[in-house]
Amino acid sequence: MGFTIAGIREIRSGSRRRARSSESTAVAEYTGLWGWAVVPGARAARAGGGRTDCSCGAAACPSPGAHPLDFGRELAAGATLEEAAAAWAETPGAAVLLPVGRSFDILDVPEAAGRVAVARLERMGLPLGPVAVTPTGRALFFVAPGAAAELPDLLYRMGWDDADLDLQPLGAGDHITAPPSDLGGHGPMRWLRPPCLDTAGCPPQARLLLGTLAYVCNRSGA
């Protein structure tokens, strides 16, 4: 039987308080400083036989520890630390998820290619928004909303439409797990480029980064 949110209460109280404080602070930062909505997400834990159980309680959850909780309430942009702490107290142990397609879309590439792209883009002086890295070896570039819908046309116009690129867009209806939360039992999310006041609320247009991202992904695949 999989564990549930209630099962998280069995964690040592000191560890629970530290984790909750860290994530409540992160939530308040995301909503108050960067203007992002936040959603409580499920947690995952490794079980016997290599199985991963999800705190949502579903026996065959398709995305263990990587989806919003049905009973969790979204925290709107602008929430204070007190409001964040109160919201997370309603769903103890919840992961921090960010809805995609509102303030930003995501371009998801292999981490190695993403690190190369960040270095190249910085040398070129091109604008960069936040970039997160996953424990599973991916880099998530925050770009202006609409990128997911525009990506096929952008790749076509840049001549990359026929290339076998490991480059995936995330848009409206998707969510990403945000640092410092754990991603599906694999480990914590981290920032490669943390959000800042200049770019969090106004990430760059995808077309400004796409040529470099496509190039390094193509080189990585080759």
Residue pairs with C-beta under 8 A, 6 or more apart in sequence:
2 47
2 53
2 54
2 55
2 57
2 58
2 59
2 61
3 45
3 53
3 55
4 55
4 57
5 43
5 55
5 69
5 91
5 92
5 93
5 94
7 55
8 16
8 43
8 55
8 92
8 93
9 16
9 92
11 93
16 92
16 93
19 93
20 85
20 88
20 89
20 92
20 93
22 180
23 88
23 94
23 95
23 96
23 180
23 181
24 81
24 84
24 85
24 88
25 81
25 84
26 96
26 178
26 179
26 180
27 38
27 75
27 79
27 84
27 87
27 88
27 96
28 79
28 80
28 81
28 83
28 84
28 85
30 36
30 38
30 96
30 98
30 178
30 195
31 37
31 38
31 75
31 76
31 77
31 78
31 79
31 84
32 78
32 79
32 80
32 81
33 195
33 197
33 200
34 103
34 195
34 200
34 201
35 77
35 78
35 103
35 200
35 201
36 77
36 98
36 99
36 102
36 103
36 104
36 200
37 74
37 75
37 76
37 77
37 98
37 99
37 102
37 103
38 74
38 75
38 79
38 84
38 96
38 97
38 98
38 178
39 68
39 69
39 72
39 74
39 75
39 97
39 98
39 99
39 175
40 68
40 69
40 72
40 73
40 87
40 88
40 90
40 91
40 94
40 95
40 96
40 97
41 65
41 66
41 67
41 68
41 69
41 72
41 94
41 95
41 96
41 97
41 175
41 177
41 181
42 54
42 55
42 56
42 61
42 64
42 65
42 66
42 67
42 68
42 69
42 94
42 95
43 54
43 55
43 65
43 93
43 94
43 95
43 182
43 185
44 52
44 53
44 54
44 55
44 64
44 65
44 66
44 182
44 184
44 185
45 52
45 53
45 55
45 65
45 185
46 52
46 185
47 53
52 64
52 65
52 184
52 185
53 64
54 61
54 63
54 64
54 65
55 65
55 69
55 93
56 67
56 69
56 70
61 67
63 184
64 184
64 185
65 95
65 182
65 183
65 184
65 185
66 177
66 183
66 184
67 97
67 175
68 97
68 175
69 91
69 94
71 91
72 90
72 91
72 94
73 87
73 90
74 99
75 83
75 84
75 87
77 103
79 87
88 94
95 177
95 181
95 182
96 177
96 178
96 179
96 180
96 181
97 175
97 176
97 177
97 178
97 181
98 175
98 176
98 178
99 174
99 175
100 106
100 148
100 170
100 171
100 172
100 173
100 174
100 175
100 176
101 145
101 148
101 170
101 171
101 172
101 173
101 174
102 145
102 172
103 145
103 200
103 201
103 203
104 129
104 142
104 143
104 144
104 145
104 203
105 142
105 143
105 144
105 145
105 146
105 147
105 148
105 169
105 170
105 171
105 206
106 140
106 141
106 142
106 143
106 147
106 148
106 169
106 170
106 171
106 174
106 176
107 140
107 141
107 143
107 147
107 151
107 167
107 168
107 169
107 170
107 206
107 209
107 210
107 213
108 138
108 139
108 140
108 141
108 167
108 168
108 169
108 170
109 117
109 138
109 139
109 141
109 166
109 167
109 168
109 213
109 216
109 217
110 137
110 138
110 139
110 166
110 217
110 220
111 133
111 134
111 137
111 138
111 139
112 137
112 220
113 139
113 166
113 213
113 216
113 217
113 219
113 220
114 131
114 133
114 138
114 139
114 141
114 192
114 213
114 216
115 139
115 192
116 216
116 220
117 139
117 141
117 209
117 212
117 213
117 216
118 128
118 131
118 139
118 192
118 193
120 212
120 216
121 128
121 209
121 212
122 128
124 212
126 204
126 208
126 209
126 212
127 199
127 204
127 208
128 141
128 193
128 199
128 204
128 209
129 141
129 142
129 143
129 193
129 195
129 199
129 200
129 203
129 204
130 142
130 191
130 193
130 194
130 195
130 196
130 199
130 200
130 203
131 139
131 140
131 141
131 142
131 191
131 192
131 193
132 139
132 140
132 142
132 176
132 178
132 179
132 189
132 190
132 191
132 192
133 139
133 140
133 189
133 190
133 191
133 192
134 140
134 177
134 183
134 186
134 189
135 182
135 183
135 186
135 187
135 188
135 189
136 183
136 184
136 186
139 192
140 170
140 176
141 209
141 213
142 195
142 199
142 200
142 203
143 203
143 204
143 205
143 206
143 209
144 202
144 203
144 204
144 205
144 206
145 171
145 172
146 171
146 206
147 154
147 169
147 171
147 205
147 206
148 169
148 170
148 171
148 172
148 174
149 171
150 206
151 169
151 206
151 210
152 161
154 206
154 207
154 210
155 161
155 163
155 165
155 210
155 214
158 210
158 211
158 214
160 210
160 214
160 218
163 214
163 218
164 218
164 221
165 214
165 217
165 218
165 221
166 217
166 220
166 221
167 213
167 214
167 217
170 176
177 183
177 184
177 189
178 189
179 188
179 189
179 190
179 191
180 188
180 189
180 190
181 188
181 189
182 188
182 189
183 189
